[in-house]
Each structure stands twice: as C-alpha cells, then as structure tokens.
Amino acid sequence: FYAEVGEMLIALPHKGLTRHLQLTVQLVGHDEAYMKTVENDVPAIRNGLLVFFNQQDFESVATFAGREVLRRDTLQRVNEIIGANMEDRVADVYFTAYITQ
C-alpha cells in the first residue's frame, strides 16, 4: 500500500552556487489501514522532509551510493516524524523521480 508524499524541489548550496535536488517520494507499507492514517500525516511528513533534505550535502546526494543512503535515511526520518513503532511503520521509501543539477 502506498502513500504519495509528492514532488519536492530542494535548493542546496554547493561551492558558492545553488544546486538543486528534485525528487518524488512515495511511502510503502504493508497494512492498508495504517497507510491510510499515514496519508493524513503527509503535510507533516513533507515539512519534516523539506527540512531534512535541505541539510544534505549536494556532492553526496548526486552519486548513486549517496542516493541510496538518502533513501534509507529518509525512511528512518519519515518513521520518526509519524512516531512509528516496530509494528506500525512505513516499510520503505521509493524515489520515483530523482534529478540533481
């Protein structure tokens, strides 16, 4: 079951310039009822992720390995934002679009 967080455009400072990270985030869970409650938290999730993504280093997120680290860290951050526990939590995060420039 999925919850759409949506598209985000993040401006990141890099060597005196502004670089951009544009991504679309979807959340994955195994319980339909729980994911419906997660959908109600999307505004809080978006806000928390905007703050989180703005703290990233452009050189890290521009690599494939950095993208995977960001995906795993995003999953952890989302579960922190919604106050998840081991039984009720978002199982995974997908970046369905991911552009750095």
C-alpha positions in Angstrom: 0.0 0.0 0.0 1.3 3.4 -0.9 1.1 7.0 0.3 2.2 9.8 -2.1 4.3 12.5 -0.5 4.8 14.1 -3.8 7.4 16.1 -5.7 9.9 18.2 -3.9 12.5 20.7 -5.2 15.3 21.5 -2.8 18.0 24.2 -3.3 21.3 23.1 -1.9 24.4 25.3 -1.6 27.5 23.9 -3.3 30.8 25.7 -3.7 29.2 29.2 -3.7 26.5 28.2 -6.1 23.0 26.9 -5.7 22.4 23.3 -6.9 19.1 21.5 -7.0 17.7 18.2 -6.0 14.3 17.4 -7.4 12.6 14.2 -6.2 9.3 12.5 -5.9 8.7 10.5 -2.8 6.3 7.6 -2.2 5.9 5.7 1.0 5.3 1.9 1.1 3.5 0.0 3.9 2.1 -3.5 4.4 -1.1 -2.5 6.2 -3.8 -0.7 4.3 -5.5 0.8 7.4 -2.2 2.1 8.7 -1.2 3.6 5.4 -4.5 5.5 5.3 -3.5 7.1 8.6 -0.1 7.9 7.1 -1.8 9.8 4.3 -3.3 12.1 6.9 0.2 12.9 8.1 1.6 13.9 4.6 1.7 17.6 5.4 3.9 17.0 8.5 6.0 14.4 6.5 6.5 16.9 3.7 7.6 19.6 6.2 10.0 17.3 8.0 11.5 16.1 4.8 12.0 19.6 3.4 14.0 20.4 6.5 15.9 17.1 6.3 16.7 17.4 2.6 17.9 21.0 3.0 20.6 19.7 5.4 22.1 17.3 2.8 25.4 17.7 1.0 25.0 18.1 -2.8 28.1 16.1 -3.6 26.7 13.1 -1.6 23.2 13.1 -3.0 24.5 13.4 -6.6 26.0 9.9 -6.5 24.2 6.6 -6.8 25.6 5.5 -3.4 24.6 8.8 -1.9 21.1 8.4 -3.3 20.7 5.0 -1.6 21.9 6.4 1.7 19.5 9.3 1.4 16.6 6.8 0.7 17.4 4.8 3.8 17.8 7.9 5.9 14.5 9.3 4.5 12.7 6.1 5.6 14.1 6.5 9.1 13.2 10.2 9.2 9.6 9.5 8.0 9.1 6.9 10.7 10.4 9.4 13.3 8.1 12.1 12.1 5.0 10.0 12.3 6.0 8.4 15.6 6.1 4.9 14.2 6.9 1.7 16.2 8.2 -1.7 15.1 4.7 -3.0 14.3 3.1 0.1 12.7 5.6 1.8 10.5 6.4 2.8 6.9 8.2 -0.2 5.4 10.1 1.5 2.6 10.5 4.8 0.7 10.7 5.0 -3.1 12.2 7.9 -5.1 10.1 7.6 -8.2 11.9 10.6 -9.8 15.3 11.8 -8.8 17.2 14.6 -10.5 20.3 16.5 -9.4 21.6 19.6 -11.3 
